[in-house]
Amino acid sequence: MDVEAAVHRTLSIDPGEIVLLPTGFAVALPEGYELQVRPRSGLAVKHGITVVNSPGTIDEDYRGEVKIALINLSKAVFTVRRGDRIAQLVLAPVAKARLDIVSELNTTDRGTGGFGHTGL
């Protein structure tokens, strides 16, 4: 779902600036779920505006106002007005992990090959 800015006045985001924008609502999520905060592709591609901690997470036990942390990665000032769609929210189940401590891991073809080890 798209989420809109609930700013009281027009707000400018300078290049490189991070802002926390109000949405004007709070949620009570079902147990075992989170809301993921994601950038809107049009804002990202056309204006360099993205969610700074993408994807952000709103936990099931949070009851305060939902706020969106945006960053301006462009070289131009970006203006936000009340009602502008600034992010997307996705309701998603949270998998609970059980971790086992082991002394060694099984082997794979990839092994310890890290970033970029397979080329382009």
KELUM-9470 format. One record per residue (C-alpha): x, y, z; residue in one letter. Coordinates in pm, whole numbers. Layout:
# residues N
X, Y, Z, A
...
This chain:
# residues 120
0, 0, 0, M
116, 354, -65, D
165, 579, 236, V
123, 956, 227, E
310, 1236, 401, A
113, 1407, 679, A
337, 1714, 696, V
166, 2032, 821, H
355, 2254, 577, R
557, 2204, 260, T
896, 2054, 345, L
1218, 2069, 145, S
1473, 1787, 158, I
1819, 1910, 65, D
2066, 1689, -125, P
2217, 1439, 118, G
1963, 1524, 390, E
1771, 1262, 591, I
1424, 1348, 721, V
1169, 1162, 932, L
823, 1227, 788, L
496, 1176, 975, P
214, 972, 822, T
-63, 1065, 1066, G
-155, 707, 1160, F
-57, 419, 1387, A
-121, 46, 1346, V
-172, -263, 1558, A
-21, -553, 1365, L
-119, -915, 1413, P
125, -1129, 1607, E
390, -1276, 1380, G
378, -992, 1123, Y
572, -678, 1038, E
514, -383, 808, L
803, -338, 565, Q
870, 20, 456, V
993, 37, 98, R
1082, 317, -144, P
852, 416, -428, R
1031, 336, -752, S
925, 657, -926, G
1064, 875, -647, L
1387, 678, -644, A
1448, 677, -1020, V
1318, 1023, -1107, K
1422, 1219, -795, H
1680, 1016, -600, G
1446, 990, -299, I
1457, 661, -111, T
1397, 505, 230, V
1724, 543, 418, V
1702, 204, 595, N
1530, 19, 314, S
1348, -193, 380, P
1249, -45, 714, G
1056, -253, 964, T
760, -163, 1183, I
742, -430, 1452, D
421, -593, 1572, E
449, -439, 1920, D
504, -76, 1806, Y
204, 147, 1870, R
332, 496, 1788, G
281, 699, 1474, E
430, 540, 1163, V
709, 764, 1035, K
909, 731, 715, I
1285, 801, 702, A
1370, 941, 359, L
1705, 1046, 213, I
1767, 1268, -87, N
2044, 1108, -294, L
2009, 1357, -580, S
2182, 1690, -638, K
1856, 1887, -627, A
1625, 1996, -345, V
1310, 1781, -327, F
978, 1918, -200, T
725, 1713, -3, V
365, 1832, 35, R
86, 1698, 252, R
-70, 1397, 78, G
232, 1314, -139, D
288, 939, -164, R
633, 891, -6, I
676, 516, 48, A
510, 177, 26, Q
413, -55, 310, L
403, -434, 278, V
250, -653, 549, L
471, -961, 578, A
498, -1264, 806, P
808, -1284, 1023, V
990, -1618, 1033, A
1126, -1702, 1377, K
1469, -1862, 1351, A
1624, -2118, 1581, R
2001, -2092, 1566, L
2234, -2384, 1634, D
2598, -2320, 1722, I
2827, -2560, 1535, V
3204, -2597, 1511, S
3204, -2614, 1129, E
2971, -2575, 832, L
2900, -2815, 548, N
3079, -2733, 221, T
2925, -2593, -98, T
3051, -2521, -451, D
3060, -2149, -369, R
3243, -2195, -41, G
3368, -1863, 99, T
3350, -1673, -234, G
3217, -1330, -147, G
3093, -1022, -329, F
3158, -1029, -700, G
3333, -1366, -706, H
3120, -1491, -997, T
3180, -1189, -1223, G
2916, -989, -1408, L
